[in-house]
Amino acid sequence: MFVKRVVISNYRCLDKVDLSLNPKLNIIVGNNECGKSTLLEAIHLALSGQINGRPITGELHTHLFNAELVETYIAALRAKTAAPIPEIFIELYFPDDPALAAMRGTHNHAHADATGVALSITFIRDYTAEYASYIADPDLVRTLPIEYYQVRWRSFAGHDVTARSIPIKPSFIDASTIRNNAAANRYVIDIMRDSLTRAEKVDLALSYRQMKDLFLDQEKVKGVNASLAAKKGAISDKALSVALDTSSRAGWETGVMPHLDAIPLPLVGKGEQNTIKIKLAMEASAESHLIQIEEPENHLSFSNLNALIDHIGEQRAERQLVITTHSSFVLNKLGMESVILFNRGRNATLKDLPAATQDYFMRLPGHDTLRLILAKRTILVEGPSDELVVQAAFQRKHGKPPLAAGVDVISVGSLAFKRFLDIALLIGREVAVVTDNDGDLAALAAKYRDYDGKPGVAIHYDTDVNFRTLEPQLLKANGRAVIEAVLGKAFADDDALLTWMKANKADAALAFFKTAQLWTAPAYIQAALG
């Protein structure tokens, strides 16, 4: 069982969402503040009835509503124009499955005969008169009167539901939100408790209670209690003493701290904490049908992230996984065919990439594919030296670095150019390629025949085969005197200069990047700068 479609109206930053999910793996990517976390929160809310671990009925507030919609509504009130009162709808569509037959019906916004569940936060019509009084003077209205709203949680068959009655069980893992030590400790303890058997929890509770009882047998504690008892009458007519709290609110969960190799968990590295939290949560969610994970890459090195992603893949088994990430490594390794580009309800997928390109990035997951996906415009170059020179040329031409203009300069290596272009063509991203001619124009034309001239794609190189690579191109555009001034070195002739530049590519490029000396970028690079 899985969620196959998500429809959302007016929830937080999400105005309208209609998103189809893959039965197995979904990788949600997008810029900050694009609604990725809100999407996962909405899905979990519609399956569990909870937000931030608490029932939604006790967590209603005006900030759950789309802010732009609320502002538009209040503006309409003040302009005395008709506008519907804001309401929230979250609908999850399930596959046709005999186990879900009781949830089939037409109680959804599309009135479609389908299987699913709908959670809504709507105005209670019985309060129409009171509400009319509330908005009588629109200039005084600042927020929605949440007191006049109700939560309805129903199946598409029209029956009220609870988390227990929905067959699809969710698990939401967001270790990054556990920031302080006490909260982190509590988070892990909760997961540990869920992963223990009933007998293990009873044994732990009994041992913890016995330990508390032994506290009273300590001679020093007996002495303190004897001293307190002697004050009977002066403080109270009852005997005063101290003991450890044995009530249910002070069970082992509040007094036990998880340790790693005898070190308290809050004192180990953030990366290790993040890994432990996710792995424990995966184990505790063994009965879940849907697992949602927020940014598993936090605080992790490539090697540890690689191990964690492998673990997630193994533990997921056949369950549906929805994962958000800002890591190219994560999306490349898990599979680009499962990527969903998300931006506040507008979405696209990479399912239609050529199979060879998908396989390439899965085998070599270190490529910065996400940078191309998220940039407004991209300039692809062959190596770090080209990247530095193009960055510097852009700064000189536009008066600001590329990223400040929404342009990302990415070093991808000549073998990966076509793979990145496949992505750019699929998602409609504007991209320029800056490449050497390597003395073979025919080979270059053949290499990019399927891309050059396509909408948004431009291939830039110099057609003079006597200047095959970046270094001679810089010499051609500037002359030896300018380059000597940039490098702070003198050379006997052009050949000596080129020999040094080719042997010290990074140092030469860095000098061009840092220099205050005026210099000219080769024409094919200037053409790519926009």
C-alpha positions as CSV (number, residue, x, y, z in Angstrom):
1,M,0.0,0.0,0.0
2,F,1.2,3.5,-0.8
3,V,0.2,7.1,-1.5
4,K,-0.1,7.6,-5.3
5,R,-1.3,11.2,-5.4
6,V,-1.3,14.3,-3.2
7,V,-3.6,17.2,-3.6
8,I,-3.2,20.2,-1.3
9,S,-5.0,23.6,-1.2
10,N,-4.0,26.6,0.9
11,Y,-1.7,24.8,3.4
12,R,1.1,27.0,4.7
13,C,3.2,28.1,1.7
14,L,1.5,25.6,-0.6
15,D,-1.3,27.3,-2.5
16,K,-2.2,24.5,-5.0
17,V,-0.4,21.1,-5.2
18,D,-1.3,18.1,-7.4
19,L,1.6,15.7,-7.2
20,S,1.9,12.1,-8.3
21,L,4.2,9.9,-6.2
22,N,6.1,6.8,-7.2
23,P,5.1,3.6,-5.4
24,K,8.6,3.0,-4.2
25,L,11.1,5.9,-4.2
26,N,10.5,9.7,-4.4
27,I,13.4,12.2,-4.0
28,I,12.0,15.7,-3.5
29,V,14.5,18.5,-4.5
30,G,14.1,22.2,-4.6
31,N,15.5,25.5,-3.3
32,N,15.1,26.6,0.3
33,E,11.6,27.8,1.1
34,C,10.1,26.0,-1.9
35,G,7.7,23.9,0.3
36,K,9.5,20.5,0.5
37,S,9.2,20.2,4.3
38,T,5.6,21.5,4.2
39,L,4.7,18.8,1.6
40,L,6.0,16.1,3.9
41,E,4.3,17.6,6.9
42,A,0.9,17.7,5.0
43,I,1.2,14.1,3.9
44,H,2.0,13.0,7.5
45,L,-0.9,15.1,8.8
46,A,-3.4,13.6,6.5
47,L,-2.3,10.0,7.5
48,S,-1.7,10.5,11.3
49,G,-3.9,13.5,12.2
50,Q,-0.9,15.0,14.0
51,I,1.4,17.9,13.5
52,N,4.7,18.2,15.5
53,G,3.7,15.1,17.3
54,R,0.4,16.5,18.6
55,P,-3.2,16.2,17.4
56,I,-4.1,18.8,14.8
57,T,-7.3,19.6,16.7
58,G,-5.3,21.1,19.5
59,E,-2.8,22.9,17.2
60,L,-5.0,25.1,15.0
61,H,-3.6,28.5,14.3
62,T,-3.9,31.1,11.6
63,H,-0.3,30.4,10.3
64,L,-1.5,27.0,9.0
65,F,-3.3,28.9,6.2
66,N,-1.5,30.1,3.1
67,A,-0.4,33.7,4.0
68,E,-1.0,35.1,0.5
69,L,-4.5,33.8,0.4
70,V,-5.3,35.2,3.8
71,E,-3.9,38.6,2.8
72,T,-5.9,38.6,-0.5
73,Y,-9.1,37.7,1.5
74,I,-8.6,40.5,4.0
75,A,-7.9,42.9,1.2
76,A,-11.2,41.8,-0.5
77,L,-13.1,42.4,2.8
78,R,-11.8,45.9,3.0
79,A,-12.5,46.6,-0.7
80,K,-16.1,45.2,0.0
81,T,-15.7,42.6,-2.8
82,A,-16.8,39.0,-2.6
83,A,-14.2,36.4,-1.8
84,P,-14.5,32.9,-0.3
85,I,-13.3,32.5,3.3
86,P,-9.9,30.6,3.3
87,E,-10.1,26.9,4.0
88,I,-7.5,24.1,3.9
89,F,-7.8,20.8,2.1
90,I,-5.3,17.9,2.0
91,E,-6.3,14.8,0.0
92,L,-4.3,11.6,-0.4
93,Y,-5.2,9.2,-3.2
94,F,-4.4,5.5,-2.6
95,P,-4.2,2.7,-5.2
96,D,-7.2,0.4,-5.9
97,D,-6.6,-2.3,-3.2
98,P,-9.2,-4.7,-1.6
99,A,-7.7,-3.8,1.8
100,L,-8.7,-0.1,1.1
101,A,-12.1,-0.7,-0.4
102,A,-13.9,0.9,2.6
103,M,-12.2,4.2,1.8
104,R,-13.5,4.4,-1.8
105,G,-16.0,7.1,-2.8
106,T,-16.4,10.5,-4.3
107,H,-15.9,12.7,-1.3
108,N,-13.0,14.6,-2.8
109,H,-12.6,17.9,-4.6
110,A,-12.6,16.3,-8.0
111,H,-15.7,14.2,-7.1
112,A,-13.8,11.3,-8.7
113,D,-14.6,7.7,-7.7
114,A,-11.4,6.9,-6.0
115,T,-9.8,5.5,-2.8
116,G,-8.3,7.9,-0.3
117,V,-8.5,10.2,2.7
118,A,-9.1,13.9,3.1
119,L,-8.3,16.2,5.9
120,S,-9.9,19.7,5.9
121,I,-9.8,22.7,8.1
122,T,-13.0,24.6,7.3
123,F,-15.3,27.3,8.5
124,I,-18.2,26.2,10.7
125,R,-21.4,27.5,8.9
126,D,-23.3,27.6,12.3
127,Y,-21.1,30.6,13.1
128,T,-22.1,32.7,10.1
129,A,-23.9,35.3,12.2
130,E,-21.0,35.6,14.7
131,Y,-18.5,35.8,11.8
132,A,-20.5,38.6,10.1
133,S,-20.2,40.6,13.3
134,Y,-16.5,39.9,13.5
135,I,-15.9,41.3,10.0
136,A,-18.4,44.2,10.3
137,D,-15.5,46.6,10.4
138,P,-13.0,45.1,7.9
139,D,-10.3,47.6,8.9
140,L,-10.0,45.8,12.3
141,V,-9.6,42.4,10.8
142,R,-6.0,41.2,11.0
143,T,-6.2,37.4,11.1
144,L,-8.7,34.6,10.6
145,P,-10.9,33.8,13.6
146,I,-9.7,30.2,14.1
147,E,-12.3,29.7,16.8
148,Y,-14.9,29.4,14.0
149,Y,-13.0,26.6,12.2
150,Q,-13.2,22.8,12.5
151,V,-11.1,19.8,11.5
152,R,-12.8,17.1,9.4
153,W,-10.9,13.9,8.7
154,R,-12.7,11.6,6.4
155,S,-12.2,8.8,3.8
156,F,-13.4,9.4,0.3
157,A,-16.4,7.2,1.3
158,G,-17.5,10.0,3.6
159,H,-16.8,8.3,6.9
160,D,-14.8,9.8,9.7
161,V,-11.4,8.2,10.2
162,T,-8.7,8.0,12.8
163,A,-5.0,7.1,12.5
164,R,-5.9,3.6,13.6
165,S,-8.6,3.1,10.9
166,I,-6.3,4.2,8.0
167,P,-4.5,1.1,6.8
168,I,-1.5,3.0,5.4
169,K,0.8,3.8,8.4
170,P,3.3,6.7,8.1
171,S,6.7,7.4,9.7
172,F,8.2,10.9,9.5
173,I,12.0,11.1,10.3
174,D,13.5,14.6,10.7
175,A,16.6,14.3,12.9
176,S,17.7,17.8,11.8
177,T,15.0,19.5,13.9
178,I,16.3,18.0,17.2
179,R,18.8,20.7,18.1
180,N,19.2,20.9,21.9
181,N,20.6,18.0,24.0
182,A,17.4,17.4,26.0
183,A,15.2,17.2,22.9
184,A,17.8,15.0,21.1
185,N,17.9,12.6,24.0
186,R,14.1,12.4,24.2
187,Y,13.8,11.9,20.5
188,V,16.2,8.9,20.6
189,I,14.6,7.4,23.7
190,D,11.2,7.6,22.0
191,I,12.6,5.7,19.1
192,M,14.3,3.2,21.3
193,R,11.1,2.6,23.2
194,D,9.2,1.9,20.0
195,S,11.8,-0.6,18.9
196,L,11.8,-2.6,22.2
197,T,9.6,-5.6,22.8
198,R,6.9,-5.4,25.4
199,A,8.9,-7.8,27.7
200,E,12.0,-5.7,27.3
201,K,10.2,-2.5,28.2
202,V,8.7,-4.2,31.3
203,D,12.2,-5.4,32.4
204,L,13.7,-2.0,31.9
205,A,10.9,-0.3,33.9
206,L,11.2,-2.8,36.7
207,S,15.0,-2.5,36.9
208,Y,14.7,1.3,37.0
209,R,12.2,1.2,39.8
210,Q,14.3,-1.2,41.8
211,M,17.3,1.2,41.4
212,K,15.2,4.0,42.8
213,D,14.2,1.9,45.8
214,L,17.9,1.2,46.5
215,F,18.4,4.9,46.8
216,L,16.6,4.9,50.2
217,D,18.9,2.2,51.5
218,Q,22.0,4.3,51.2
219,E,23.3,5.3,54.7
220,K,23.8,9.0,53.8
221,V,20.2,9.2,52.5
222,K,19.0,7.5,55.7
223,G,20.9,10.2,57.6
224,V,19.3,13.0,55.6
225,N,15.8,11.6,56.1
226,A,16.4,11.1,59.8
227,S,17.4,14.8,60.1
228,L,14.3,15.8,58.1
229,A,12.0,13.6,60.2
230,A,13.3,15.4,63.4
231,K,11.8,18.6,62.1
232,K,8.3,17.1,62.4
233,G,6.1,19.6,64.1
234,A,8.3,22.6,63.2
235,I,7.5,22.4,59.5
236,S,4.6,20.0,59.3
237,D,2.8,17.6,61.5
238,K,3.8,14.9,59.1
239,A,7.3,13.4,58.7
240,L,9.3,15.0,55.8
241,S,11.7,12.9,53.7
242,V,13.2,12.7,50.3
243,A,12.9,9.8,47.7
244,L,13.3,9.4,44.0
245,D,10.1,10.1,42.0
246,T,8.4,6.7,41.2
247,S,5.3,8.1,39.5
248,S,4.6,7.2,35.9
249,R,5.8,10.6,34.7
250,A,9.3,9.8,36.0
251,G,9.7,6.4,34.3
252,W,12.9,5.1,32.7
253,E,12.2,7.1,29.6
254,T,12.9,10.4,31.5
255,G,15.9,9.1,33.5
256,V,17.8,7.0,31.0
257,M,20.3,8.5,28.6
258,P,21.5,6.6,25.4
259,H,25.3,6.1,25.2
260,L,27.6,5.3,22.4
261,D,30.8,3.5,23.6
262,A,30.0,4.8,27.1
263,I,29.7,8.4,25.8
264,P,26.3,10.2,26.2
265,L,24.7,10.6,22.8
266,P,24.4,14.4,23.1
267,L,28.2,14.6,23.4
268,V,29.1,12.6,20.3
269,G,29.5,14.3,16.9
270,K,26.5,15.7,15.1
271,G,27.0,13.4,12.1
272,E,27.0,10.3,14.3
273,Q,23.9,11.6,16.2
274,N,22.1,12.2,12.9
275,T,23.0,8.7,11.6
276,I,21.9,7.0,14.9
277,K,18.6,8.9,14.9
278,I,17.7,7.9,11.3
279,K,18.8,4.3,11.7
280,L,16.8,3.9,15.0
281,A,13.8,5.6,13.5
282,M,14.0,3.3,10.4
283,E,14.1,0.2,12.7
284,A,11.2,1.5,14.8
285,S,9.1,2.2,11.7
286,A,9.2,-1.5,10.6
287,E,5.4,-1.6,10.4
288,S,5.1,1.6,8.4
289,H,4.0,1.6,4.8
290,L,5.3,5.1,4.0
291,I,8.6,6.5,5.3
292,Q,9.4,10.2,5.0
293,I,13.0,11.5,5.7
294,E,14.1,15.1,5.8
295,E,17.6,15.8,4.5
296,P,19.6,12.8,5.7
297,E,22.9,14.4,4.5
298,N,23.1,16.8,7.5
299,H,26.5,16.8,9.2
300,L,27.7,13.8,7.2
301,S,30.9,13.3,5.2
302,F,30.6,11.6,1.8
303,S,31.7,8.2,3.1
304,N,29.3,8.2,6.0
305,L,26.5,9.6,3.9
306,N,27.2,6.8,1.4
307,A,26.9,4.2,4.2
308,L,23.7,5.8,5.5
309,I,22.0,5.9,2.1
310,D,22.9,2.2,1.6
311,H,21.3,1.5,5.0
312,I,18.2,3.4,4.1
313,G,17.9,1.5,0.8
314,E,18.3,-1.8,2.6
315,Q,15.9,-1.1,5.4
316,R,13.2,0.4,3.1
317,A,12.6,-2.9,1.5
318,E,9.4,-2.6,-0.5
319,R,8.0,0.3,1.4
320,Q,7.3,3.7,-0.1
321,L,10.0,6.3,0.6
322,V,9.7,10.1,0.3
323,I,13.0,11.9,0.9
324,T,14.0,15.5,0.7
325,T,17.6,16.5,0.0
326,H,19.9,19.3,-1.1
327,S,22.6,16.8,-1.9
328,S,23.5,15.8,-5.5
329,F,25.2,12.7,-4.0
330,V,21.9,11.5,-2.5
331,L,19.8,12.0,-5.6
332,N,22.5,10.6,-8.0
333,K,23.0,7.5,-5.8
334,L,19.4,6.7,-5.2
335,G,18.4,7.2,-8.8
336,M,17.6,10.2,-10.9
337,E,14.5,8.6,-12.3
338,S,12.9,9.1,-8.9
339,V,13.6,12.8,-8.6
340,I,10.7,15.2,-8.3
341,L,11.6,18.9,-8.8
342,F,9.3,20.8,-6.4
343,N,8.6,24.5,-6.1
344,R,5.5,25.3,-4.1
345,G,3.3,22.9,-6.1
346,R,4.9,23.3,-9.5
347,N,6.7,20.1,-10.2
348,A,8.6,18.0,-12.8
349,T,10.3,14.7,-12.8
350,L,13.5,13.2,-14.3
351,K,11.9,9.9,-15.3
352,D,12.4,10.7,-19.0
353,L,16.1,11.0,-18.9
354,P,18.0,8.6,-21.2
355,A,18.7,5.4,-19.4
356,A,22.4,5.8,-20.1
357,T,22.4,9.2,-18.4
358,Q,20.6,7.8,-15.3
359,D,23.0,5.0,-15.1
360,Y,26.0,7.3,-15.5
361,F,25.1,9.4,-12.5
362,M,24.2,6.4,-10.3
363,R,27.7,5.0,-11.0
364,L,29.4,8.3,-10.4
365,P,27.2,10.0,-7.8
366,G,29.6,12.8,-6.9
367,H,28.5,15.1,-9.8
368,D,26.9,18.4,-8.9
369,T,23.6,17.6,-10.8
370,L,21.5,19.5,-8.2
371,R,23.4,22.7,-8.9
372,L,22.3,22.6,-12.5
373,I,18.7,21.6,-11.5
374,L,18.3,24.6,-9.1
375,A,20.2,27.3,-11.0
376,K,18.4,29.8,-13.2
377,R,21.1,29.5,-15.7
378,T,24.2,27.4,-15.9
379,I,27.6,27.6,-17.6
380,L,29.3,24.2,-17.9
381,V,33.2,24.2,-18.1
382,E,35.7,21.4,-18.4
383,G,37.8,21.8,-15.3
384,P,38.7,24.0,-12.2
385,S,41.0,26.3,-14.2
386,D,38.2,27.1,-16.7
387,E,35.8,27.6,-13.8
388,L,38.1,30.2,-12.2
389,V,38.6,32.1,-15.4
390,V,34.9,32.1,-16.4
391,Q,34.0,33.3,-12.8
392,A,36.5,36.1,-13.1
393,A,35.4,37.1,-16.6
394,F,31.7,37.2,-15.5
395,Q,32.5,39.4,-12.5
396,R,34.4,41.8,-14.7
397,K,31.6,42.0,-17.3
398,H,28.6,42.2,-15.0
399,G,30.1,43.7,-11.8
400,K,29.0,40.8,-9.6
401,P,29.8,37.1,-9.2
402,P,27.7,34.6,-11.2
403,L,25.8,33.2,-8.3
404,A,24.6,36.7,-7.4
405,A,23.0,36.8,-10.8
406,G,21.5,33.3,-10.5
407,V,24.1,31.8,-12.8
408,D,26.1,28.8,-11.6
409,V,29.5,27.9,-13.2
410,I,30.0,24.2,-12.9
411,S,33.1,22.2,-13.6
412,V,31.9,18.8,-15.0
413,G,34.7,17.4,-17.1
414,S,34.3,16.9,-20.9
415,L,32.9,13.3,-20.6
416,A,29.9,14.6,-18.5
417,F,28.9,17.5,-20.7
418,K,26.3,15.5,-22.6
419,R,24.8,14.0,-19.4
420,F,24.3,17.4,-17.9
421,L,22.8,18.6,-21.2
422,D,20.3,15.8,-21.1
423,I,19.0,17.1,-17.7
424,A,18.9,20.7,-19.0
425,L,16.9,19.8,-22.0
426,L,14.4,17.8,-20.0
427,I,13.7,20.5,-17.4
428,G,14.0,23.5,-19.7
429,R,17.1,24.9,-18.0
430,E,19.2,27.5,-19.9
431,V,22.8,26.2,-20.2
432,A,26.0,27.3,-22.0
433,V,28.9,24.9,-22.6
434,V,32.4,26.4,-22.7
435,T,34.9,23.9,-24.1
436,D,38.3,23.6,-25.8
437,N,38.3,22.7,-29.5
438,D,41.2,20.3,-29.0
439,G,42.2,20.9,-32.6
440,D,39.3,18.8,-34.0
441,L,36.3,20.9,-35.0
442,A,34.6,17.9,-36.8
443,A,34.7,15.8,-33.7
444,L,33.4,18.7,-31.6
445,A,30.5,19.3,-34.0
446,A,29.6,15.5,-34.0
447,K,29.8,15.4,-30.2
448,Y,27.2,18.1,-29.7
449,R,25.1,17.5,-32.8
450,D,22.0,16.5,-30.8
451,Y,22.2,19.5,-28.5
452,D,23.6,22.6,-30.2
453,G,20.8,24.9,-31.3
454,K,18.2,23.3,-29.0
455,P,16.1,25.8,-27.0
456,G,18.2,27.1,-24.1
457,V,21.4,25.3,-25.1
458,A,24.5,27.0,-26.6
459,I,27.9,25.4,-27.2
460,H,30.9,27.9,-27.2
461,Y,34.4,27.2,-28.5
462,D,37.0,28.9,-30.7
463,T,37.2,27.7,-34.3
464,D,40.9,28.4,-34.7
465,V,42.5,24.9,-34.3
466,N,45.9,26.6,-33.7
467,F,44.7,27.5,-30.2
468,R,43.4,24.2,-28.8
469,T,43.0,24.9,-25.1
470,L,42.4,27.7,-22.6
471,E,46.0,28.8,-22.0
472,P,46.8,29.6,-25.7
473,Q,43.4,31.2,-26.0
474,L,44.3,33.6,-23.1
475,L,47.6,34.4,-24.8
476,K,45.9,35.0,-28.1
477,A,43.3,37.4,-26.4
478,N,45.9,39.4,-24.3
479,G,49.4,39.0,-25.5
480,R,52.4,38.1,-23.4
481,A,52.9,41.4,-21.6
482,V,49.5,41.4,-20.1
483,I,49.7,37.8,-18.9
484,E,53.1,38.4,-17.4
485,A,51.6,41.3,-15.4
486,V,48.8,39.0,-14.3
487,L,51.1,36.2,-13.3
488,G,53.8,38.5,-11.9
489,K,56.4,36.5,-13.9
490,A,58.6,37.2,-16.9
491,F,59.2,34.7,-19.7
492,A,61.7,34.5,-22.5
493,D,59.1,33.9,-25.2
494,D,55.5,32.8,-25.8
495,D,56.5,29.1,-25.7
496,A,58.1,29.4,-22.3
497,L,54.9,31.2,-21.0
498,L,52.6,28.5,-22.3
499,T,54.8,25.7,-21.0
500,W,54.6,27.3,-17.5
501,M,50.8,27.9,-17.7
502,K,50.1,24.3,-18.8
503,A,52.3,22.9,-16.1
504,N,50.7,25.2,-13.5
505,K,47.1,25.4,-14.6
506,A,45.5,26.0,-11.2
507,D,48.1,28.6,-10.2
508,A,47.7,30.4,-13.5
509,A,43.9,30.4,-13.3
510,L,43.9,31.6,-9.7
511,A,46.1,34.5,-10.7
512,F,43.6,35.6,-13.3
513,F,40.8,35.2,-10.7
514,K,42.6,37.4,-8.1
515,T,44.4,40.0,-10.2
516,A,43.5,43.7,-10.4
517,Q,45.3,43.8,-13.8
518,L,42.9,44.4,-16.7
519,W,42.7,41.4,-19.1
520,T,40.4,40.2,-21.8
521,A,38.5,36.9,-21.8
522,P,38.6,34.9,-25.1
523,A,35.7,35.7,-27.4
524,Y,34.1,32.3,-27.0
525,I,34.0,32.7,-23.2
526,Q,32.6,36.2,-23.5
527,A,29.8,34.9,-25.6
528,A,28.8,32.5,-22.9
529,L,28.6,35.1,-20.2
530,G,25.3,36.5,-21.3
